[in-house]
Amino acid sequence: MQKTFEEIKSIFIDASLDEKIKIYTTAENLTVEQFKELLAYFPIKHLEKLEKAVNSK
């Protein structure tokens, strides 16, 4: 069963850094706005790690 965006966001907020990266890089069918919303809950000091993960996909 596919999760709603609100469920994904709730899990993302409480996730560890590595879990956040996994969720962000494997989430499907999200809009650009929804991805931007998730980024609001991502620690800015680790954006480079997220960028590397996204670019390696």
Backbone as CSV, one residue per row, in Angstrom:
resi,resn,N_x,N_y,N_z,CA_x,CA_y,CA_z,C_x,C_y,C_z
1,MET,0.843,-1.195,0.000,0.000,0.000,0.000,0.882,1.250,0.000
2,GLN,0.595,2.156,-0.884,1.382,3.375,-1.004,0.986,4.375,0.083
3,LYS,1.988,5.005,0.681,1.748,5.980,1.740,1.347,7.320,1.133
4,THR,0.555,8.077,1.888,0.225,9.430,1.466,1.420,10.332,1.752
5,PHE,1.403,11.509,1.161,2.496,12.447,1.412,2.577,12.800,2.887
6,GLU,1.455,12.982,3.538,1.459,13.342,4.965,2.100,12.237,5.804
7,GLU,1.869,10.979,5.439,2.508,9.861,6.154,4.016,9.868,5.909
8,ILE,4.404,10.086,4.663,5.823,10.149,4.325,6.487,11.291,5.089
9,LYS,5.846,12.448,5.115,6.396,13.616,5.800,6.553,13.350,7.295
10,SER,5.576,12.736,7.902,5.630,12.426,9.325,6.792,11.489,9.642
11,ILE,6.973,10.462,8.825,8.084,9.520,9.003,9.409,10.247,8.773
12,PHE,9.462,11.088,7.750,10.670,11.825,7.399,11.117,12.730,8.543
13,ILE,10.192,13.421,9.157,10.516,14.357,10.236,11.214,13.638,11.384
14,ASP,10.752,12.449,11.725,11.298,11.710,12.863,12.474,10.804,12.512
15,ALA,12.830,10.732,11.243,13.867,9.797,10.780,15.271,10.310,11.089
16,SER,16.213,9.361,11.143,17.630,9.723,11.269,18.097,10.320,9.951
17,LEU,19.298,10.853,9.941,19.835,11.460,8.717,19.865,10.450,7.568
18,ASP,20.409,9.265,7.817,20.476,8.255,6.752,19.088,7.823,6.290
19,GLU,18.150,7.722,7.228,16.776,7.362,6.853,16.137,8.466,6.018
20,LYS,16.393,9.726,6.385,15.864,10.857,5.604,16.367,10.781,4.167
21,ILE,17.666,10.507,4.013,18.249,10.420,2.676,17.605,9.276,1.905
22,LYS,17.423,8.143,2.546,16.799,6.999,1.870,15.369,7.340,1.438
23,ILE,14.603,7.942,2.331,13.219,8.317,2.007,13.205,9.300,0.837
24,TYR,14.061,10.322,0.910,14.077,11.367,-0.114,14.454,10.808,-1.480
25,THR,15.402,9.875,-1.491,15.887,9.364,-2.776,15.042,8.221,-3.328
26,THR,14.156,7.653,-2.523,13.344,6.539,-3.018,11.855,6.870,-3.119
27,ALA,11.457,8.039,-2.629,10.041,8.422,-2.698,9.619,8.558,-4.159
28,GLU,8.436,8.062,-4.458,7.920,8.124,-5.821,6.631,8.936,-5.872
29,ASN,6.388,9.514,-7.013,5.143,10.238,-7.297,4.927,11.466,-6.429
30,LEU,6.021,12.070,-5.956,5.886,13.321,-5.215,6.062,14.485,-6.187
31,THR,5.397,15.577,-5.892,5.538,16.774,-6.715,6.802,17.524,-6.288
32,VAL,7.217,18.473,-7.106,8.362,19.314,-6.767,8.084,20.030,-5.449
33,GLU,6.881,20.501,-5.262,6.519,21.198,-4.023,6.634,20.280,-2.810
34,GLN,6.240,19.025,-2.959,6.339,18.079,-1.853,7.797,17.777,-1.523
35,PHE,8.638,17.635,-2.541,10.070,17.437,-2.281,10.644,18.659,-1.565
36,LYS,10.245,19.856,-1.977,10.706,21.082,-1.320,10.260,21.101,0.139
37,GLU,9.044,20.653,0.400,8.527,20.624,1.768,9.359,19.677,2.633
38,LEU,9.728,18.531,2.082,10.580,17.602,2.838,11.931,18.248,3.142
39,LEU,12.465,18.988,2.196,13.756,19.648,2.410,13.728,20.601,3.600
40,ALA,12.572,21.143,3.902,12.447,22.047,5.051,12.756,21.322,6.357
41,TYR,12.652,20.005,6.362,12.907,19.206,7.559,14.249,18.479,7.492
42,PHE,15.079,18.850,6.530,16.382,18.217,6.370,17.445,19.154,6.937
43,PRO,18.378,18.624,7.740,19.418,19.501,8.314,20.315,20.111,7.235
44,ILE,20.323,21.413,7.170,21.032,22.140,6.120,22.512,21.769,6.067
45,LYS,23.119,21.535,7.214,24.558,21.245,7.225,24.898,19.923,6.534
46,HIS,23.892,19.100,6.249,24.121,17.818,5.591,23.573,17.772,4.157
47,LEU,23.274,18.932,3.589,22.723,18.964,2.226,23.677,18.365,1.199
48,GLU,24.972,18.503,1.415,25.937,17.947,0.466,25.819,16.420,0.407
49,LYS,25.594,15.806,1.551,25.428,14.345,1.589,24.168,13.929,0.821
50,LEU,23.088,14.698,0.972,21.859,14.417,0.238,22.080,14.616,-1.255
51,GLU,22.765,15.683,-1.610,23.029,15.959,-3.029,23.818,14.817,-3.670
52,LYS,24.813,14.305,-2.967,25.593,13.177,-3.498,24.711,11.955,-3.691
53,ALA,23.822,11.694,-2.747,22.927,10.530,-2.845,21.963,10.680,-4.015
54,VAL,21.427,11.866,-4.194,20.481,12.117,-5.292,21.199,11.976,-6.640
55,ASN,22.412,12.497,-6.725,23.151,12.461,-7.992,23.684,11.070,-8.326
56,SER,23.776,10.190,-7.351,24.270,8.845,-7.624,23.166,7.910,-8.078
57,LYS,21.932,8.380,-8.104,20.775,7.566,-8.528,20.718,7.494,-10.031
